[in-house]
Amino acid sequence: MEKDLIQLIDYAILHNLMPKENIDQAILLLSKAMHMDSFSYEKIEELDDIENVLARLLDAAGEKNLIQKISIDERDAFEAKLFDCVMPSPVEVKENFSKLYQNQPSKATNYLYNLSKDVNYIKTKRLEKNIHWVYTGTYGNLELTINLSKPEKNPREIALLKNKVIEQELGKPLCVICKENEQNYYNARMNLRIVPIILGSEKWHLQYSPYLYYPEHSIILHDMHRPMKIGHQTFIYLLDFIDLFPTYFIGSNADLPIVGGSILNHDHFQGGKHHFPIEFAKEIRDFGKVSNVHVSHLFWPLSTIRLKSDNRDDLYNLAIKFLDQWKAYQNEELDILSNTNGVSHQTITPILRKREDFYEMDIILRNNRTSDLHPDGIFHPHEEVHHIKKENIGLIEAMGLAILPGRLKTELQQIEDYLKNKIDFPDSLDKHKEWIQKIKNSGNKSINQQYLLEEVAKIFEKVIEHSGVFKLDKKGMHAMHQFILSVTKNTSAV
């Protein structure tokens, strides 16, 4: 065990997590964490893979009854505790980030991102097991991933969380993204480091997501635990962030149940360095410039308006008009009602990026109405596709990156085995029964995993089509264009 602790120290020095001068302090902290006497340090010339080192240390912690040896959650929490012994403190990370930012913003984000990976807060080895592929469909390329590290969530449970009053337990944050998670054993966050930023004259924090759905997947969370809210101030936050970090995009989940993300009870955004499929969507109609803002309707399954301008104030002024008028918009023929008994149904999913000197904002129109025919949501994945994706369609999926449940990996293999007559039909595939029959009836003789992934992608395309409020048919596009014109007609054209 002592040899593995020394290897952890050597790993930390090699990755600039701590200076050599801190070896004695690291020995003291690690000895305390492992409930053992102090040990002597002697550099090891040939280091084992850090994953092997950690596995042995966690097994040793299990033997000492410090954790349950087979519990993944407890192993993750204790691993984070060990890293906390050999990495910079929260104060040091904030100071380092600030100094690097003064030199170049991307150097600061690179520092925090690499740190998060080096201390295994972002579990890159585990994430490498996820399945990724690209599908070329009706709207261009779509990206898909079967994510093995994130549990599948029920949309109704997500909805209940938004306004639920939660009593804070001693030492436990109110939710998984609260700032109090930093260096907290709860939720395996001892190795989490966050940095403060100012958006809209308010304190926010930047951290990286442990799930890493895309490169430099970051979470921007408000200092206070308060519910998600899309309003005029939202656009100020987004614009301020892009001015601070021009190489990143930033976007927000919708703030309503069904069409919102999985965490509605804490105001936050997501950002990072990735170019999503929506960014390359073609235009259906170009509306020209309105008050120095170029307006267009995108060929995208979710109803999306793109605004582009070199002036942030002009962009802001037009964006708030679209938000306000969408919240009040009604079209009964298309099932679009703004509210029921005073309860609002309409909001947006906004996305902002910078292209050279231009701000480019995508405004995705959302509505969370339900009906007897679609009790889970009219503009939500319908029941026919729930066997693949039932969760809320949040920001990431709205931009064209599918985060599909980990169960699909096993289920797709079972489907292939069943169709090749290797196994009897298992009960676990009941949810896929109709889909499997369609595949069987297709007469395709070369069914393999690649073929099944293509079929999954076709269903995801339907998932996001279901989520669009104005369908891309003649009636839907006419209504969408009339809405855009109604917003812009009273705005002086340039």
PENORQUI-V699739 format. One record per residue. D_CENTER is the distance of its C-alpha to the mean C-alpha in whole Angstrom. Layout:
d_center=D_CENTER
d_center=D_CENTER
//
This chain:
d_center=37
d_center=39
d_center=38
d_center=34
d_center=34
d_center=36
d_center=33
d_center=30
d_center=32
d_center=33
d_center=29
d_center=28
d_center=31
d_center=31
d_center=27
d_center=28
d_center=27
d_center=30
d_center=34
d_center=36
d_center=38
d_center=36
d_center=37
d_center=39
d_center=36
d_center=34
d_center=37
d_center=37
d_center=34
d_center=33
d_center=37
d_center=36
d_center=32
d_center=34
d_center=37
d_center=40
d_center=42
d_center=42
d_center=42
d_center=43
d_center=41
d_center=42
d_center=40
d_center=39
d_center=40
d_center=38
d_center=34
d_center=33
d_center=29
d_center=27
d_center=25
d_center=29
d_center=30
d_center=27
d_center=28
d_center=32
d_center=31
d_center=29
d_center=32
d_center=34
d_center=32
d_center=33
d_center=36
d_center=37
d_center=35
d_center=33
d_center=30
d_center=30
d_center=30
d_center=28
d_center=25
d_center=22
d_center=21
d_center=24
d_center=24
d_center=20
d_center=22
d_center=25
d_center=24
d_center=22
d_center=25
d_center=27
d_center=25
d_center=25
d_center=29
d_center=28
d_center=26
d_center=26
d_center=26
d_center=24
d_center=26
d_center=27
d_center=23
d_center=23
d_center=27
d_center=26
d_center=23
d_center=25
d_center=28
d_center=26
d_center=24
d_center=28
d_center=28
d_center=25
d_center=22
d_center=20
d_center=23
d_center=21
d_center=17
d_center=19
d_center=20
d_center=18
d_center=15
d_center=18
d_center=19
d_center=16
d_center=17
d_center=20
d_center=20
d_center=18
d_center=16
d_center=13
d_center=15
d_center=16
d_center=19
d_center=17
d_center=14
d_center=17
d_center=18
d_center=15
d_center=16
d_center=15
d_center=17
d_center=18
d_center=20
d_center=22
d_center=23
d_center=24
d_center=22
d_center=21
d_center=19
d_center=16
d_center=14
d_center=13
d_center=12
d_center=14
d_center=12
d_center=14
d_center=13
d_center=11
d_center=13
d_center=14
d_center=14
d_center=16
d_center=16
d_center=19
d_center=18
d_center=15
d_center=17
d_center=20
d_center=18
d_center=18
d_center=21
d_center=22
d_center=24
d_center=23
d_center=26
d_center=25
d_center=26
d_center=28
d_center=26
d_center=23
d_center=20
d_center=19
d_center=16
d_center=13
d_center=12
d_center=16
d_center=17
d_center=20
d_center=18
d_center=19
d_center=22
d_center=22
d_center=23
d_center=21
d_center=17
d_center=18
d_center=18
d_center=21
d_center=20
d_center=17
d_center=18
d_center=17
d_center=19
d_center=20
d_center=20
d_center=21
d_center=20
d_center=22
d_center=25
d_center=23
d_center=21
d_center=17
d_center=16
d_center=14
d_center=12
d_center=10
d_center=7
d_center=10
d_center=8
d_center=7
d_center=6
d_center=8
d_center=11
d_center=11
d_center=7
d_center=8
d_center=8
d_center=11
d_center=13
d_center=16
d_center=19
d_center=20
d_center=18
d_center=19
d_center=17
d_center=15
d_center=17
d_center=18
d_center=21
d_center=23
d_center=22
d_center=18
d_center=19
d_center=21
d_center=18
d_center=16
d_center=20
d_center=20
d_center=17
d_center=18
d_center=21
d_center=20
d_center=18
d_center=19
d_center=18
d_center=14
d_center=13
d_center=11
d_center=10
d_center=10
d_center=9
d_center=13
d_center=15
d_center=17
d_center=16
d_center=16
d_center=14
d_center=12
d_center=9
d_center=9
d_center=10
d_center=13
d_center=15
d_center=14
d_center=14
d_center=11
d_center=9
d_center=6
d_center=8
d_center=10
d_center=13
d_center=12
d_center=14
d_center=12
d_center=15
d_center=15
d_center=17
d_center=20
d_center=20
d_center=24
d_center=26
d_center=28
d_center=30
d_center=30
d_center=31
d_center=33
d_center=32
d_center=32
d_center=33
d_center=32
d_center=29
d_center=28
d_center=27
d_center=26
d_center=25
d_center=23
d_center=23
d_center=20
d_center=20
d_center=18
d_center=20
d_center=19
d_center=22
d_center=21
d_center=23
d_center=24
d_center=27
d_center=28
d_center=28
d_center=26
d_center=28
d_center=29
d_center=25
d_center=25
d_center=28
d_center=27
d_center=23
d_center=25
d_center=27
d_center=25
d_center=23
d_center=26
d_center=28
d_center=25
d_center=25
d_center=29
d_center=29
d_center=31
d_center=31
d_center=33
d_center=34
d_center=30
d_center=29
d_center=27
d_center=29
d_center=27
d_center=28
d_center=30
d_center=32
d_center=31
d_center=27
d_center=25
d_center=23
d_center=22
d_center=19
d_center=17
d_center=13
d_center=14
d_center=13
d_center=15
d_center=16
d_center=20
d_center=22
d_center=25
d_center=27
d_center=25
d_center=22
d_center=20
d_center=18
d_center=17
d_center=18
d_center=17
d_center=19
d_center=18
d_center=20
d_center=20
d_center=24
d_center=25
d_center=28
d_center=31
d_center=30
d_center=26
d_center=26
d_center=22
d_center=21
d_center=23
d_center=20
d_center=18
d_center=18
d_center=22
d_center=24
d_center=25
d_center=21
d_center=20
d_center=21
d_center=18
d_center=16
d_center=16
d_center=13
d_center=12
d_center=11
d_center=8
d_center=7
d_center=6
d_center=9
d_center=11
d_center=11
d_center=12
d_center=10
d_center=10
d_center=9
d_center=12
d_center=14
d_center=16
d_center=19
d_center=19
d_center=20
d_center=23
d_center=24
d_center=24
d_center=27
d_center=29
d_center=29
d_center=30
d_center=33
d_center=34
d_center=34
d_center=36
d_center=38
d_center=37
d_center=36
d_center=37
d_center=35
d_center=33
d_center=32
d_center=28
d_center=28
d_center=29
d_center=26
d_center=26
d_center=30
d_center=31
d_center=28
d_center=30
d_center=33
d_center=32
d_center=31
d_center=35
d_center=37
d_center=35
d_center=38
d_center=36
d_center=37
d_center=35
d_center=32
d_center=30
d_center=26
d_center=25
d_center=27
d_center=25
d_center=22
d_center=23
d_center=24
d_center=20
d_center=19
d_center=22
d_center=21
d_center=17
d_center=19
d_center=21
d_center=18
d_center=16
d_center=20
d_center=21
d_center=18
d_center=20
d_center=22
d_center=25
d_center=26
d_center=27
d_center=30
d_center=33
d_center=33
d_center=29
d_center=29
d_center=33
d_center=31
d_center=28
d_center=30
d_center=33
d_center=30
d_center=29
d_center=33
d_center=33
d_center=31
d_center=32
d_center=36
d_center=37
d_center=35
d_center=38
d_center=37
d_center=37
//
